[in-house]
Amino acid sequence: MFIHIGSLKLCDLLKKRGLLERKSAGFRCRVFNVYENIAREVLRTYPLDWQPIRSDDPRTVHLIVAGLGSIGGCIALQAAKIGHFANGKRLQITVVDRSGRDRRNNF
């Protein structure tokens, strides 16, 4: 059985504790978040450094996310997790969202 958990916090908690992923009598349950999986796939298909960043490169990678909903939030979070570049410059993320102030606190 595969179970999509919409809350990233709850999904992470269940994964870390392994509460639903225990095997018993031929039954196996896996917990996942579809938006987190989509974000990983998007950034694998369209890498942040599609033009390689070398150690002496002056450029800064800048990601613009339109909408901080389920997918947009996961893309921003995944980008922050993997956004390490050879030149040591930090990833810049700009979020454009009508409800930005409200969603920023939850993010």
C-alpha positions in Angstrom: 0.0 0.0 0.0 1.2 3.5 -0.8 -0.2 6.4 1.1 0.1 10.1 0.0 0.3 12.4 3.0 -0.5 16.0 2.1 1.3 17.5 5.1 5.1 17.5 4.7 5.6 17.7 8.4 3.3 14.7 9.1 4.8 12.8 6.1 8.4 13.4 7.5 7.3 12.4 11.0 5.8 9.1 9.7 8.9 8.4 7.6 11.3 9.0 10.4 9.4 6.9 12.9 8.6 4.2 10.3 5.2 3.9 11.9 3.4 2.9 8.7 6.4 1.3 6.8 6.7 -1.8 9.0 6.3 -5.1 7.2 4.0 -7.7 8.6 2.5 -10.9 7.2 3.0 -9.9 3.5 1.7 -6.3 4.1 3.9 -3.3 3.4 2.9 0.3 3.6 4.9 3.2 2.2 4.3 6.9 3.0 5.1 9.6 0.5 4.2 13.2 -0.5 3.4 13.5 -4.2 4.3 17.2 -4.3 7.7 16.5 -2.8 8.2 13.8 -5.5 7.1 16.2 -8.2 9.6 18.8 -6.9 12.5 16.4 -7.0 11.6 15.3 -10.6 11.2 19.0 -11.8 14.6 19.9 -10.4 16.2 16.7 -11.8 14.7 17.4 -15.2 15.5 21.2 -15.1 18.6 21.5 -12.8 19.3 24.8 -11.1 22.8 24.8 -12.6 21.8 23.8 -16.2 24.9 25.8 -17.2 27.6 24.4 -15.0 28.7 26.7 -12.1 32.5 26.5 -11.6 34.4 27.7 -8.5 35.5 30.9 -10.2 32.1 31.7 -11.7 30.7 35.1 -10.7 27.0 34.1 -11.4 24.4 33.5 -8.7 21.6 31.1 -9.3 18.2 32.7 -8.9 15.0 30.6 -8.8 11.6 32.4 -9.2 8.6 30.4 -7.9 5.2 31.6 -8.9 2.8 30.5 -6.2 3.8 29.0 -2.8 1.1 26.4 -2.8 1.8 22.7 -2.4 4.0 22.3 -5.5 5.6 25.7 -5.4 6.5 25.3 -1.7 8.0 21.9 -2.3 10.0 23.1 -5.3 11.4 26.0 -3.2 12.2 23.7 -0.3 13.9 21.1 -2.5 15.9 23.8 -4.3 17.1 25.0 -0.9 18.1 21.5 0.0 20.1 20.9 -3.2 21.2 24.5 -4.0 24.9 24.2 -3.3 27.2 25.4 -6.0 31.0 25.2 -6.7 31.4 29.0 -6.4 30.0 29.0 -2.9 27.3 31.5 -3.7 23.9 31.0 -2.1 20.8 30.2 -4.1 18.4 33.1 -4.3 14.7 32.3 -4.3 12.0 34.8 -5.1 8.4 33.8 -4.5 5.5 35.6 -6.2 2.2 34.8 -4.5 -0.9 36.8 -3.7 -1.1 35.3 -0.3 2.6 35.5 0.3 2.6 37.0 3.8 0.2 34.4 5.1 2.0 31.5 3.4 5.5 32.7 4.3 4.8 32.0 8.0 3.7 28.4 7.2 6.6 27.8 4.9 
